[in-house]
Amino acid sequence: QLQLVESGGGLVQPGGSLRLSCATSGSTLDGYGIAWFRQAPGKEREGVACISSSGASTNYADSVKGRFTISRDTVKNMMYLQMNSLKPEDTAVYYCNARRYDGDTWGQGTQVTVSS
């Protein structure tokens, strides 16, 4: 079965950048649509970005459009979220997600804190 593990979170100043990675095990990402979600303290989990199983299309939340980029590497079986121009309101636990016909697989989350 597919398993996902996020990494790359940490503390960054406003305006800075981070690149989150999601490593896979148990299966490849072939046939999966992938996405990144986040959950801030006291808030519900929200979708941030997604990319189709073919990699042909992407979608972004309005709050991150133009600043974040989702990508996938099917050779390495990795998924990424490049985050630029970070704002304090981007502070959250970020989760990677893979979706197939049989359901969703989630990573454990990685903390991103944007603060001066």
N, C-alpha and C positions, 0 to 999 in steps of 0.2 A: 504494500500500500504506500501511497505517496505521503511523505513527511516534509515539512517546511521549517526552516530555522532562519530567523532574521538576524542581521548584525549591522553595525555601522552607526548606531545611535550614539548620542552623547550630548554634551553641553556646547553650544555655539552662540556667538554674539549676533544680535540683529544685523541683517545684511549679509551674513555669512552663508556658507554652503555645507551640505552634507550629502553623502551618497549612501543610501541604504541598500543592502544586498539581502537576497533570500536564496539560500542553498536548498537543494532538494536531495532526497534519498528515497529509496524504495521503488521509484519509478521515474520516468522522464516527464517533462512537461508537454510532450506531444499530445495534442487533442484537448488541452486545457486552455480556457481563457484565464488570464491572471489579472490581479488587481491589488491595490494597496488601500487599506483603510486606516483610520486613526480614531482614537478616543481620548479626549481631554478630560481632566478631572471634573466630575459633576456633569459631564455631557454624554450623549449617546454616541455610539460608534457611527462614523460617517465614511462614505466612500470618497476617496481622493482621486484615484486614477485607475484606469483599466485598459487592457490591450487584448485584442481578439486572439483566438488560438492560432490563427495564421500570421499574426503580427501586422495585418494589413490596416487595421483601424485602431485608434486610441480615443479615449474620452477622459476629460478632466473636470473636476469640480471647478465652478467659477472662481472660488477663493484661491485656487492654486494655478489656474491657467496662465501660461506665460512664464511661470517660475519653476514648476516641477516637470520632470520628464520621466515617463515610465518606459522601460525597455526589457527585452528578454533575449537571452542567448541560449538557443536550443542545443548548441554543441556542448556548452558547459552545464546545461540544465540549471541556469541561474536566472533570477529576475532582479531588477534594480529600480530604484527610485532616486533620481538626481534631484536634489532640492537646492535651489538658489534663492537669493534675496529673502532669506528667512525672516519671519516676523514673530514676535512673542506669541501671537495667537496660533502659530503653528505648533506650539508646545503640546505634545500628546504622546501616547504610546501608539506606535505604528505597527500594523499587522500586514503581512502578505497573505494573499488568498489565491487559491486555484480552484476553478470551477469546471466540472465536467457533467455529463448527463446524469451521473450517479450521485452528485452532490458536491459540497464544498470541503476543501481542506484548508486549515488555518495554521499559521505559525504562532509562536508563543508571544510575540511582540518585542519591540525594542523602544526604549525611551528616548525621545528627542526633546531637549529643553533649550529654548531660545531665550536668552537673558543676557543683559549686560552686567 
